Amino acid sequence: MDKKIIAQNRKARHDYFILETFEAGIVLTGTEIKSVREGRVNLKDGYAKIENGECWLYNVHISPYEKGTYYNHDPLRPRKLLLRKDEIRRLIGKTQQKGLTLIPLSIYIKDGKWAKVELALAQGKKIYDKRHAIAERDARIEMERARKVAKR
């Protein structure tokens, strides 16, 4: 399985507790896939929502293709995600719980031809949770530094 990562939502792991991840196909137009292959994607404010038994991706900015004509796409249009029915049914139940949401973690090209999005079922962090995570990361970095110094 060849996987070329196009865009990542790095802020998501800082702002949310990631409970579960899913791989979903994404329905794109011709000029959109060309822009995705060029890496012109921004996932920063993106989220997914389940409506009428289908999963939709919102607020993901895919820049218009530079060499496109008047057939170019709208950069912020909702895009349909391709998930299995059992995954959608399970996500419907989970997203109705208080505080759980679907966010895109990354968009990548799989096997050289398929655009995929990695979705996460996530719960928002409070400010004190973020501070705790930063403190843990700093402590881990400090321990690694001490270990390297001790090896010398």
C-alpha positions in Angstrom: 0.0 0.0 0.0 1.6 3.2 -1.3 0.4 6.3 0.6 1.4 9.9 -0.3 0.2 12.4 2.3 -1.0 15.6 0.7 -2.2 17.6 3.7 -2.4 17.1 7.5 -4.4 18.8 10.2 -1.7 19.0 12.8 -3.8 21.3 15.1 -6.4 18.5 15.4 -4.3 16.4 17.7 -3.7 19.4 19.9 -7.4 20.5 20.1 -9.1 17.1 20.3 -8.8 13.7 21.9 -8.7 11.2 19.0 -11.0 8.3 19.9 -11.1 6.4 16.6 -10.0 6.8 13.0 -11.6 5.9 9.7 -10.4 5.9 6.1 -12.9 7.3 3.7 -12.9 7.9 -0.1 -13.7 11.4 -1.2 -15.8 12.3 -4.3 -13.9 15.0 -6.3 -14.3 16.6 -9.7 -11.6 16.6 -12.3 -10.0 20.0 -11.4 -10.2 19.2 -7.7 -8.2 16.0 -8.0 -5.6 17.9 -10.0 -5.3 20.5 -7.2 -5.1 17.8 -4.6 -2.3 16.1 -6.4 -0.5 19.5 -6.4 -1.0 19.6 -2.6 -3.2 22.7 -2.6 -5.4 21.6 0.3 -6.2 23.2 3.7 -7.8 21.1 6.4 -7.6 23.6 9.2 -11.3 24.3 9.8 -12.7 21.2 8.2 -15.3 18.8 9.8 -17.6 16.0 8.6 -21.3 15.6 9.2 -23.7 12.8 8.5 -26.9 13.8 6.8 -29.6 11.6 5.3 -27.4 8.5 5.7 -24.4 10.0 3.8 -21.2 11.5 5.1 -20.2 15.0 3.9 -17.0 17.0 4.4 -17.3 20.7 5.0 -14.9 23.7 5.2 -12.0 21.9 3.5 -10.4 24.4 1.1 -9.1 22.9 -2.2 -7.7 25.7 -4.2 -9.0 26.1 -7.8 -6.8 24.4 -10.4 -4.5 27.1 -12.0 -4.8 25.7 -15.5 -8.6 25.2 -15.2 -11.1 27.1 -17.2 -14.5 28.3 -16.2 -15.3 24.7 -15.2 -13.2 25.2 -12.1 -14.8 24.1 -8.8 -15.9 26.1 -5.7 -13.0 25.8 -3.2 -15.2 25.3 -0.1 -18.0 23.2 -1.6 -19.3 20.2 0.5 -17.7 17.0 -0.6 -19.3 13.5 -0.2 -17.3 10.9 1.7 -17.5 7.2 0.8 -17.9 5.0 3.9 -19.5 1.6 4.3 -23.1 1.6 5.6 -22.2 -0.1 8.9 -19.5 2.6 9.6 -22.1 5.3 8.9 -24.6 3.7 11.2 -22.1 3.4 14.0 -21.0 7.0 13.4 -24.5 8.3 13.6 -24.9 6.9 17.1 -21.5 8.2 18.2 -21.8 11.7 16.8 -25.2 12.2 18.6 -23.4 11.8 21.9 -22.5 15.1 23.6 -19.1 16.5 22.5 -18.1 14.0 19.8 -17.4 15.2 16.3 -15.9 14.0 13.0 -12.7 15.9 11.9 -10.4 15.2 9.0 -6.8 14.4 10.1 -5.2 14.0 6.6 -5.8 13.7 2.9 -3.6 11.4 1.0 -3.3 9.6 -2.4 -3.5 5.8 -2.0 -1.9 3.4 -4.5 -1.1 6.4 -6.8 -4.7 7.0 -7.9 -7.3 7.2 -5.1 -7.8 10.3 -2.9 -8.6 9.3 0.7 -9.3 11.3 3.8 -8.5 10.0 7.3 -11.4 10.9 9.6 -11.3 10.9 13.3 -14.0 10.6 15.9 -12.9 13.2 18.4 -13.8 14.9 21.6 -12.7 18.5 22.2 -10.1 19.3 24.8 -10.4 21.8 27.5 -7.7 24.4 28.1 -6.3 22.5 31.1 -6.1 19.3 29.0 -4.0 21.2 26.4 -1.7 22.5 29.1 -1.3 19.0 30.5 -0.4 17.6 27.0 2.2 20.3 26.5 3.7 19.6 29.9 3.9 15.8 29.1 5.5 16.5 25.8 8.1 18.9 27.3 8.9 16.3 30.0 9.4 13.6 27.4 11.7 15.8 25.4 13.7 16.6 28.5 14.1 12.9 29.3 15.4 12.2 25.8 17.9 15.0 26.1 19.1 13.6 29.5 19.3 10.1 28.1 21.5 11.3 25.1 23.8 13.2 27.5 24.2 10.2 29.8 25.2 8.0 26.8 28.2 10.2 26.0 
